[in-house]
Amino acid sequence: MQNESAGVSGVQSVSAISLRHLRVSYGKFEAVKGISLEIPEGEVFGFIGPNGAGKSSTFRVLATLQPKFQGQAYVCGLDVLRQPQKVRDVMGFVPDFFGVYEDLTSLEYLHFFAAAYRIPTAKRRGVIDDVLTLTDMTHKAHSPVDGLSRGMKQRLALARVLLHDPKVLLLDEPSSGLDPRARIEMRELLKALREMGKTILISSHILSELAQLCTRIGIIELGRMVAEGSLNEIYRQLQLMRVVHIRADNAGPELLERVKAIPGVESVEQQVDRWALRLREEELAIADLHAGLVAAGARLTMLQPEAMDMETAFMKLTEGKTA
């Protein structure tokens, strides 16, 4: 199969998600223009891009909802086009909207979908109780679905796709429209799913949250992948510099000159109670900076790397255009 690769032992390994030269068109308009992507099992991959970039079209292909496409798409080694039902058995899809179920409680809603997933009646209540507990929705089991907050609806949607214990989760803008507290709670839930070994493909405009959650990130613009890799790899590709804040109890002009002379330190900005060092990480890793500072004679009381700003990478890689 084309999405398999031989490991060191010669055993064939299968990616959780594999896209080869994916193209999706709506009439004369081409929404996805030849995307290729390999996501191994257990990875959390973040899909970043503005509206119209091609994220949702890619999700629809993987969710077996877009049968007209060119290229190849596999989920857990299963052909999306030729084996759609088997793909649905191993995949859970949470779209960026929630259907209206005015006359159902959360419990009735989950019973309905448990039956659709063909979960045996004898096991159904136990499975439902488990997903309610995992998503912290037990206290809302008897609440009408239509009366739930946006955040609770998102949790219920996630509980729904977990009923059949899928290996792969596709989450299209799961934090869209949530208040800050609900976004934090959703992020913690996704971390728990990552620790359970789920493979997650997640799209979002909240770039800083993807940076915290994802093992790798792909930036898509006008239907094309413009960058892919870990956050550090993207920053090295862009030659963006990491800022590290330090404080030394022997700070002074002589130490400042010695710190500026450390190979890989681009510049040092003196602030009120600290220095801000800009590093070229391809020359000096943060892990090695401490040793360099000690060798320069700094008596450190603080060394704090600044979180990388994913928005900076996004804006530098894209022009803010949509299709």
C-alpha positions in Angstrom: 0.0 0.0 0.0 1.3 3.4 -0.9 1.0 5.0 2.6 3.2 2.3 4.2 6.9 2.6 5.0 9.3 0.1 6.2 10.7 0.5 9.7 14.2 -0.3 10.9 13.2 -3.9 11.5 11.8 -4.2 8.0 8.2 -4.4 9.4 5.7 -2.3 7.5 4.3 0.6 9.5 1.0 2.4 8.6 0.5 6.1 9.1 -2.7 7.0 11.0 -3.4 9.6 8.2 -1.8 9.7 4.8 -2.5 12.2 2.0 -0.8 12.0 -1.4 -1.2 14.9 -3.9 -4.7 15.6 -2.7 -6.7 17.9 -4.9 -10.3 19.0 -4.3 -12.3 21.1 -6.8 -15.8 22.6 -6.8 -16.5 23.2 -10.5 -13.6 25.3 -11.8 -12.5 26.4 -8.3 -9.7 24.3 -6.8 -9.8 24.4 -3.0 -7.0 22.0 -2.3 -4.0 22.0 -4.6 -1.9 18.9 -4.2 -1.4 18.5 -0.4 0.7 15.6 0.8 0.8 14.7 4.5 1.9 11.8 6.7 0.7 11.7 10.3 2.0 8.8 12.4 0.0 7.1 15.1 -0.3 9.0 18.4 0.6 12.4 16.9 -1.4 15.6 17.4 -1.1 17.6 14.1 -2.3 21.2 14.0 -3.7 22.6 10.7 -3.4 26.4 10.6 -4.9 28.6 7.9 -7.4 31.4 7.2 -10.9 30.7 6.1 -10.9 29.5 2.5 -7.4 28.0 2.8 -8.6 24.4 2.2 -8.7 23.0 5.8 -12.4 22.0 5.8 -12.2 20.5 2.4 -9.3 18.3 3.5 -11.2 17.3 6.6 -14.3 16.4 4.5 -12.2 14.1 2.3 -10.7 12.2 5.4 -14.2 12.0 6.9 -15.5 10.3 3.8 -17.9 13.2 3.1 -16.2 14.4 -0.1 -16.0 11.5 -2.6 -14.9 13.6 -5.5 -11.2 14.3 -5.2 -7.9 13.5 -6.9 -5.0 11.9 -5.3 -4.9 9.3 -2.5 -6.3 9.5 1.1 -5.9 6.8 3.8 -6.9 6.6 7.4 -5.1 3.8 9.4 -4.2 2.2 6.0 -7.8 2.2 4.8 -8.6 3.8 1.5 -11.0 6.6 2.1 -12.6 6.3 -1.3 -12.9 2.5 -1.5 -13.4 1.6 2.1 -15.5 4.5 3.6 -17.4 2.4 6.1 -14.2 0.9 7.5 -12.7 4.3 7.8 -15.7 5.5 9.8 -15.2 2.6 12.2 -11.7 3.9 13.1 -12.3 7.6 12.8 -14.3 10.3 14.7 -15.2 13.6 13.1 -16.2 16.8 14.9 -17.2 19.4 12.4 -17.2 23.2 13.1 -21.0 23.2 13.7 -23.4 21.3 15.9 -26.7 19.9 14.7 -29.9 21.0 16.5 -31.6 18.3 18.6 -34.2 20.2 20.3 -36.2 17.3 21.8 -33.3 15.2 23.1 -31.4 15.3 26.4 -27.6 14.7 26.3 -28.2 11.1 27.4 -30.8 10.4 24.7 -28.5 12.0 22.1 -25.7 9.7 23.0 -28.0 6.6 23.1 -29.2 7.6 19.6 -25.6 7.7 18.2 -24.5 4.6 20.2 -27.2 2.7 18.3 -26.0 4.2 15.1 -22.5 3.0 15.9 -24.0 -0.5 16.5 -22.9 -0.7 20.1 -24.7 -3.7 21.7 -27.6 -2.7 23.9 -26.1 -4.5 26.9 -22.9 -2.5 26.7 -24.4 0.8 25.6 -25.1 2.5 29.0 -21.6 1.6 30.3 -19.9 3.1 27.2 -22.1 6.2 27.5 -21.3 6.6 31.2 -17.6 6.3 30.3 -17.6 9.1 27.6 -19.7 11.4 29.8 -17.1 11.0 32.6 -14.2 11.5 30.2 -15.7 14.7 28.9 -16.9 15.9 32.3 -20.5 15.9 31.1 -22.1 13.6 33.6 -23.9 16.4 35.4 -25.5 17.5 32.1 -26.7 14.0 31.1 -30.4 14.9 31.6 -30.1 18.5 30.2 -31.8 19.3 26.9 -29.2 19.5 24.1 -30.6 22.7 22.8 -30.1 24.4 26.1 -26.4 23.7 26.5 -23.8 26.3 26.1 -21.5 26.4 23.1 -18.7 24.8 25.2 -20.9 22.0 26.5 -22.2 21.3 23.0 -18.6 21.0 21.8 -17.9 18.5 24.7 -21.0 16.5 23.8 -20.0 16.4 20.2 -16.6 15.0 21.3 -18.3 12.5 23.6 -20.4 11.4 20.6 -17.4 10.6 18.4 -15.7 8.7 21.3 -18.5 6.2 21.7 -16.9 3.7 19.3 -13.4 4.4 20.6 -11.9 5.6 17.3 -8.1 5.6 16.7 -8.2 8.9 14.8 -10.0 12.1 15.6 -10.6 14.9 13.2 -11.5 18.1 15.0 -12.5 21.1 12.8 -12.2 24.3 14.9 -13.2 22.7 18.2 -12.5 25.9 20.2 -14.4 28.2 17.8 -16.8 30.5 19.6 -15.8 29.3 23.1 -15.1 31.7 26.0 -11.5 31.6 27.5 -12.5 29.2 30.3 -14.2 26.8 27.9 -11.1 27.0 25.6 -8.8 26.0 28.5 -11.1 23.1 29.4 -11.2 21.9 25.8 -7.4 22.0 25.6 -7.1 20.0 28.8 -9.5 17.4 27.4 -7.6 17.1 24.1 -4.4 16.6 26.1 -6.0 13.7 27.9 -7.0 12.2 24.6 -3.4 12.6 23.4 -2.2 10.8 26.5 -4.6 8.0 25.7 -2.8 7.5 22.4 -5.4 9.0 20.0 -4.1 10.4 16.8 -5.6 13.9 16.4 -5.8 16.2 13.4 -7.0 19.6 14.6 -7.7 22.9 12.8 -7.9 26.2 14.6 -7.3 29.9 14.3 -6.2 30.1 17.9 -2.6 29.6 17.0 -1.0 29.9 20.5 -3.2 27.0 21.7 -2.1 24.8 18.8 1.5 25.5 19.6 0.9 24.3 23.2 -1.0 21.1 22.1 0.5 19.9 18.9 3.5 17.8 18.2 3.7 19.1 14.6 2.0 22.0 12.7 1.1 22.5 9.1 0.4 26.0 7.7 -2.0 26.0 4.7 -2.6 28.9 2.4 -4.7 29.0 -0.8 -4.9 25.2 -0.9 -1.2 24.6 -0.5 0.9 23.6 2.5 3.4 26.4 2.9 5.2 25.0 6.0 5.2 21.8 8.0 7.1 20.5 11.1 7.5 21.1 14.8 7.3 24.7 16.0 11.1 24.8 16.4 11.6 23.5 12.9 9.3 26.1 11.4 11.1 28.8 13.3 14.5 27.6 12.1 13.1 27.5 8.6 12.1 31.1 8.9 15.3 32.1 10.7 13.2 33.6 13.5 15.0 34.1 16.7 14.2 32.9 20.2 14.1 35.5 23.0 15.5 34.3 26.4 15.2 36.5 29.5 18.0 36.3 32.1 18.8 37.9 35.4 22.2 37.9 37.0 23.2 39.4 40.4 26.5 40.6 38.9 25.0 42.3 35.9 27.2 45.2 34.7 28.9 46.6 31.6 31.7 44.0 31.6 29.4 41.0 31.9 27.1 42.5 29.2 30.0 42.6 26.7 31.0 39.0 27.5 27.4 37.8 27.0 27.1 39.7 23.7 30.2 37.8 22.6 28.7 34.4 23.1 28.5 32.7 19.7 24.8 32.5 18.7 23.7 35.6 20.7 22.4 38.1 18.2 21.7 40.9 20.6 21.1 41.8 24.2 18.4 44.3 25.3 18.7 45.8 28.8 15.4 45.9 30.5 14.4 47.2 33.9 15.2 44.1 35.9 16.6 41.7 33.3 18.3 41.2 30.0 16.5 39.9 26.9 18.8 37.8 24.7 17.9 37.1 21.1 19.4 33.7 20.0 20.1 32.2 16.6 19.1 28.7 17.6 20.8 27.1 14.7 24.0 28.2 16.3 23.2 28.1 20.0 20.5 25.9 21.4 18.7 27.1 24.6 20.0 23.9 26.3 23.6 25.1 25.7 23.0 28.8 26.6 23.2 28.2 30.3 26.7 26.8 30.0 27.8 29.7 27.8 26.5 32.2 30.4 28.2 30.5 33.3 31.4 30.4 31.2 31.0 34.2 30.7 30.9 34.6 34.5 27.2 35.2 34.9 25.8 34.4 38.4 22.3 33.6 37.2 19.2 34.0 39.3 16.8 33.6 36.3 16.8 32.0 32.8 13.5 32.0 31.1 12.9 31.3 27.4 10.0 33.3 25.9 7.2 31.3 24.4 7.5 31.3 20.6 4.9 33.4 18.9 3.1 31.2 16.4 1.3 34.2 15.0 4.6 35.6 13.9 5.3 32.5 11.9 1.9 32.5 10.4 2.0 36.1 9.3 5.5 35.7 7.8 4.6 32.5 5.9 1.3 33.7 4.5 0.1 36.9 3.0 -3.3 36.7 4.7 -5.0 35.8 1.4 -7.9 33.5 1.0 -9.1 31.7 -2.1 
